[in-house]
Amino acid sequence: MRITGGIYRGRTVVCPPGIIRPAMDMMRESLFSILGNLEGKSWLDLFTGSGCVGIEAASRGACLVHLVEKDRLKKATILENISMVETEIKLFMADVNRFIPTAKRQYDIVYADPPFPMHGKVSLAQAVDKQGLLTEGGLFIIHYPSEEKGQWPEQVGNLVCYDQRKYGRSTLRFYRNTKTEGEHDEQ
């Protein structure tokens, strides 16, 4: 795999051992074209796999990138891949469902690329919203198999879908956090 744009464009990313479904180059390039300049943005990559998407975010200006991966067999390869990145980038070896409720900060963009066979993906969006992981106006982006489109609501808590793109068997769905700063949930 190669980085498709930004300051690390053309650099090679190694695939780690084990099960991995790397985001297609065309889809990654389209994703980052949609997002535009990420200068000064913070990025959380859930189910990072090789770290490629997080590296793309750093390559395109993200100032802070956090990666989450539970498969310890992938750790050495991910660390090798991210060693080229000068941006603040950190790998958390953790299960996403345990990481989200303990996260201590907010992000401008949360990208989730769970395994296609995984059930209950909508609960990821619910957890991100409930934990308040997104900044005001922040984005939650989910990559899932196109045949699951019927299970994705237009709104998940404060997250409102504003775009969806299909790439072969894959779909990217974009949600924006509509909760404004200072708004409190009813108890």
Salt bridges, closest charged atoms under 4 A:
ASP25 OD1 - ARG28 NH2 2.16
GLU56 OE2 - ARG28 NH1 2.53
GLU56 OE1 - ARG60 NE 3.16
ASP71 OD2 - LYS74 NZ 3.57
ASP95 OD2 - LYS70 NZ 3.91
ASP113 OD1 - ARG21 NH2 2.80
ASP113 OD1 - HIS143 ND1 2.78
GLU147 OE2 - ARG169 NH2 2.96
GLU148 OE2 - LYS121 NZ 2.68
GLU154 OE2 - ARG173 NH2 2.66
ASP163 OD2 - ARG165 NH2 2.96
ASP185 OD2 - LYS179 NZ 3.37
